[in-house]
């Protein structure tokens, strides 16, 4: 019978009753106790640190520096609460001490009363270091103490960095202030140098100007003497004008006294007469054309009438027919007609002389009309105009008297000014001498201010001037000059993921160990029929290898879907674990087949050797030399290394190396089991009566 069939028969017997079935189920689930359950218990302990009670004592009283309030204790307390690293309990110092002692708190963190004052002193004349006090009790839990040291080291670093930043920021701000003040001083020196340069030029200009002023002051004195003489003549002349205006005012006032009442009484008559002249001129102008046409006819008619009257007069008066009174009237009529004829002739002659062009006459009549109309319009106000003229003449007289008085005062003042001009000429001479001395001094001052400006600019260029961003960058670098640029390749998601490569092979080894407690390492039927040693070895190995595959499948399914294990190479991980369980089954089979009951103890011992030398927790280099010596010779060392690459990622060279090693271990163990099977085919007294039976 072939080995696979023998293995199937071996597994089939577990279906012949409730207890065998229960044993098979327990056998399949047993690795979960070591793998899934154990990993689950500390799958992510660092993610649950906020459940660890820790005492927090904040005795810091705060401090004041540069007008700003510093509360380092409150800041650290707030930061710790926001971080949620531990379950912080703010208590008194006495409560914290007692709580750490009796286990109420795993540890305590105390911020002393002078913490802020010591931090603030970093910017003062006597800087002091601050201290955070940590109290642990390894009797409560050693691991928590180790974790707390790491956490509080980060807290201390953060607090120290913050204090250093504050101190360094003040230094950089001081640099900026000094640079700004020096730059301002340099700019001021530039302005001073420019101003002194201008002042030097101004002093030279002043000296030149004063020289010119000296000449001008001499001319001024001479001119004022002439003005004083002219002012005397002006005073005399204005006095004569004032006397003349007084005479004019007297005469105007006298005439106004006589004419004024006449104008006031006859304003209406003057106005009416002027209006009549205006209207007459307008009427004549309007009938000039008719006059031109009618003048010859009128002249002829006048002559006819004159001749008729003369004839009647001759007939009646020369031959006295009528009484004398009638002749007298007729004579008057004749004479009148003769005058009318004469006037008509004159008018006709005038018109004939003008050749009918009456444009000039019409223009003159228009001018006469306008002037007569203006007189008519102004006639009601003639007396007022006369009064106004009298007032103006009187005002002119008053002004002339004031001008005469002013001219006399001007003459007096120019006399004083002439004397002052002489004094001014002497003073300007002294100023000119002083201005020349000032020019020499300003030249020296300009040279010195130039050197000062150059020096201040050079100093300002050497003093750093940082803006806010540059200051923050330099403060951050100097406060924490060395940083750890950590790069985590193929980071494990959590604590459980990091330890899975260690506990998974442990659970599979235990699964194989327990499997061979229920399944004989060498198939009895094969031994009984005298099968070949290799067939016997394979018949005992295949059932446990098959159970190992089922154990691996169940374990990885629970770890992935129930607990949350994420694998970089899931299929590769499961396939590799099938090889691992086959190798472990072969090794456990050989130990049980070769050493019998004692082999079970050896299986357990070999498990312990592998666990302590595989480097699953701490690097094997940190272990004593014995474990470093056996590390390369045990299969679990390669299994752990390969599973790390398969679960978290990385190069596959250790995986292929582990596969080769596991195949060699499997083949070697099966060969040794076959050798043991050959020995078992020979019965001895030791086999019939073993010294130890388990």
Buried (B, 14 or more C-beta within 10 A) or exposed (E): EEBEEBBBBBBEEBEEEEEBEEBBEEBBBBBBEBBBBBBBEBBBBEEEBEEBBBBBBBBBEBBEBEEEEBBBBBBBBEBBEEBEBBBBBEBEBEBBBBBBEEEBBBBBBBBBEBBBBBBBBBBEEEEEEBEBBBBBBEEBBEEBBEBBEEBBEEBBEBBBBBBBBBBBBBBBBEBBEBBEEBBEBBBBBBEBBBBBBEBBEBBBEBBBBBBEBBEBBBEBBBBBBEBBBEBBEBBEEBBEBBEEBEEBBEEBEEEBEEEBEEBEEBBEEBBEBBBEBBBBBBEBBEEBEEEBEEBBEBBBBBBEBBBEBBEBBEEBBEEEEBEEEEBEEBBEBBBEBBEBBBEBBEBBEEBEEEEEEBEEBBEEBEEBBEBBBEBBEBBEBBBEEBBEEBEEBBEBBBEBBEBBBBBBEBBEBBBEBBBEBBEBBEEBBEBBEEBBEBBEEBBEBBEEBBEBBBEBBEBBEEBEBBEEEEBBEBBBEBBBEEEEEEEEEEEBBBBBBBBBBBBBBBBBBBBBBBBBBBBBBBBEBBBEEEBBBBBBBBBBBBBBBBBBBBBBBBBBEBBBEEBBBEBEBBEBBBBBBBBBBBBBBBBBBBBBBBBBEBBBEBBBEBBEBBBBBBBBEEEBEEBEEEBBEBBEEBBBBBBBBBBBBBBBBBEBEBBEEBBEBBEEBBEBBBBBBBBBBBEBBEEEEEEEEEEEEE
